[in-house]
Amino acid sequence: MEIFLCTIQELPLNVKSGLVSLYNRIQSLIMDTCIKYFFFLKMNNV
């Protein structure tokens, strides 16, 4: 994990911001999917 962080430190700023926005997009997508799935399960249990 630390190696990964060191590699990110050496990247140019535009690549770094691109990675960050990609990571945020993936994270919000996963959260969105989890929330939808959770509500789907709750609706089916009732």
C-alpha positions in Angstrom: 0.0 0.0 0.0 2.8 2.4 0.9 4.5 1.6 -2.4 1.3 2.5 -4.2 1.2 5.9 -2.3 4.8 6.6 -3.2 4.1 6.0 -6.9 1.1 8.4 -6.7 3.3 11.1 -5.2 5.6 10.9 -8.2 2.8 11.2 -10.8 2.1 14.6 -12.5 -0.7 16.7 -11.0 -3.2 16.1 -13.9 -2.8 12.3 -13.7 -3.2 12.5 -9.9 -6.4 14.5 -10.1 -7.7 12.1 -12.8 -7.0 9.1 -10.5 -8.7 10.9 -7.6 -11.9 11.7 -9.6 -11.9 8.2 -11.0 -11.7 6.8 -7.4 -14.4 9.1 -6.2 -16.7 8.1 -9.1 -16.2 4.4 -8.5 -16.7 4.9 -4.7 -20.0 6.8 -5.2 -21.1 4.1 -7.8 -20.5 1.3 -5.3 -22.3 3.3 -2.5 -25.3 3.9 -4.9 -25.5 0.3 -5.9 -25.3 -0.9 -2.2 -28.0 1.5 -1.2 -30.3 0.5 -4.0 -29.7 -3.2 -3.3 -30.3 -2.7 0.4 -33.7 -0.9 -0.2 -34.6 -3.6 -2.8 -34.0 -6.3 -0.1 -36.0 -4.3 2.5 -38.9 -3.9 0.1 -39.0 -7.6 -0.7 -38.9 -8.7 3.0 -42.0 -6.6 3.7 
